[in-house]
Amino acid sequence: MNNYIRQPQQIEKNSFDIINRLIATSRPDYRFGDADQEAVIKRVIHTTADFDWLDILYFSPAVLHQIRDGILQGCTLYTDTTMALSGINKTRLAQYGSECRCYVSDPRTIQMANAQQITRSMAAVDLALQEPGKKIFVFGNAPTALFRLMEHQVAPIAVVGVPVGFVGAEESKNALIKSGLSCIAAKGRKGGSNIAAAIINAILYRMPEVKHE
């Protein structure tokens, strides 16, 4: 009972070693698009223990470079859930002069949603777009937030669009992929706030390495 690993860094290292070994044995011909995409996909697999992510995560051209640049320029990330907000490493984000916000429970959002008879996720997008500055949107739960953002026909730095579910989730992500926006999107029904946070964290954790490449 006492023979288990207690050190968090060792647990994570062992997890990634297992992920690498399983990919090598089960998908020997699989090739990642590049080292940046590899870091993101492996962290999502680490978060979910689901190897389907090797095939269902879409990256628009240069999106990871654009997200890194935005973070370095002091942008604001807007999430659709407090869970995604909680999962993102805000200390690491602040080191680069950026921050993260979620307005889904903001009193202004609730008022707007009630007045317009829309979801709070949609109203939170409207509220975020009223603010100045460069923006990255990070959606893991609400297809309505993703649809609303595209209705505005704005071009944020990037969109992480990985809503999970059965009603509108797959359709919203397909629309994002076809929109021309710089994005990372999950194909199909899978996704979630934990996935959205994992994607951002993977980018943040790799940023010191990228500077030296």
N, C-alpha and C positions, 0 to 999 in steps of 0.2 A: 504493500500500500504506500510505503514511503519512497518507492523507487520510481519517481516521475520527475520530469524537468520542471524547475521552478523559475528559472531565469528567463525573463521575457525575450531578450535578444536571441538567446539560444533556441527558444521555441520557434521564433520567426525564421531563423536561419534554417532550422531543420525542416520547417514547413516548405520553404522555397526549394530546398534540396529535393524533397519528395516530389514537388510539382515538376521540377526539371527532369527528374528521373522518369516520372509517369508520362510526360510528354514525349521524351526520347524513346520510350518503349512502345507506347500505344500509337504515337503519330510520328514515326521516324522521318517521314518526308515533309513534315510541317515546317514552314519557314515564316518567321515573323516579318512584318513589313520593314521594320528597323528597330534599333535598340529602344527608342522611345515607346513605340507601340508595345514592344515586348514587356517593358516595365509596367505599363498600364494593365495589359491583359493578365499578366501573372499576379498582380496585386488583386485584381478582381476575382481571379480563381482562388487566391488565398483567402479572400473574404467569404466566398460562397461554397468552396469545394466542388465547383461545377465547371467541368472542362468544356462545356458547350460554348463558353466565352471565347474559345479559340476561333470560333467561326461566326459569332453573331455581333461582334463589336465593330462598328463602322467608324472610320476616321476620314474626314475630308482632307484634301491635300494641305499640308503645312499647319494643320490645326494645333498640334502640340507645341510647335514653335510659336504660334500666335498666342496661345494661352500663357506660355512662359513669358513672352514679351509683355503681355498685359499685366501679369503679376509683378514683373520687375518695374513697370511704369506706375504702380500704385493704383490698380483698378479696384472695383468693388464686385464681389461675387454675390449673387442673389440666389438663394435656394427656395424651393417650393415647400419645404418642410423643416420643422425644427430638428428633426432627426438627422437630416443631411447637414444642417448647420452644426449640430453637436459633433458629428463624425469627422468634420474637416479639421485638420490641424491648424487652428487659428494662430497659435504661437509661431509656427513656421511661416504662415502667410504674412503675419505682421513683420517678420524679419525683412521681407521684401517690400514693405510699405503698402501692402494691400489689406483688405478686410472683407468680412463676410457678413451678410445680413439676411434675415428672413422676416417678411412682413405679413405672413399668413394669419397671425394672431394680433396684428396691430389694430388698435381701435379704428383708425382711418380705413383700413381694409375692410373691417366688418361693416362699417357704415356704408362704404361704397358698394359692397356686395349686396347688402339689403336694399339699398336704394335702386340698384340696377337689376336686381334679381339674377345675379351671376354668382359663380363660385368664388369663394375667398381667394383661391389660387389665381383666378383671373384678375381679381381686383388687386392682388399683391403685385402682379406684373404691371398693371397700370400705374400703381404707386411708384414702383421702382423706376419706371420709364420717365417719371416726372423729375427725378433727381439728376443733377449734373454729373459729369464724369464718365469714364470708360467703364464698361460693364461686361461681366461674364455671367450667363444664366446657367444654373445647375439644377436640373429637374429630375427627380427620381420617383415621383409618385403621381403627379397630377397631369394627365393628358390635356386638361382644359388650359393649364398654364402654358403649355407648349403651343397649342392652337392659338391662344390669345396673343402670345408674342409674335407669331407669324402673321396674324391679322394686322398688327401695327406696321408691318413692312419696314422695320428698323433693322440695322445691321450692327449688333453688338460685336465685341471682339470675338466671342465664340459662344456656343451653346452646348452644354452637356445634356443630352436628352435621353434619359433612360427610364421613363415611367413604366411601372409594372402594372399588369392587370389584363382584364378581358374587355373592358368597354373603352374604346378609343385609344388605348395605349399603343397597340401596333400601328394603327392608322396615323396617330400623331407623329410617331417616329419615322414612318415612311415619308410623311409629308416633310419632315425636317430634312431628311436625306436628300429629297428632291428640291428643296427650297433654294439651294445655292448658298445658304449660310454656312459659315465655318462651324463645324460641329463634330462631336462624338455622339454616336447614337447606337442604341441596342436594337437589333432586328428582332422582330417577333414580340412575344408577350413578356419576356423576362426583363427584369430591371429591379429598381428599388432605390430607396434613399441611401442604403448602405453601399450600393454600387456607385451612385453618384459621388459620395464622399471618398470612396476608394480611388476613383479615377483622379480626383483632384489631389489626394494625398500622394498617389504615385508620381504625379508630375512634380509636386513640391519636394518629395524625397530625392528625386533624380536631379533636381536643379544644380546642386553643388557639383555633381559629376559632369554635367553637360558643360559647365564653365571650363573644364579642364580637357575637354575632348578636342 
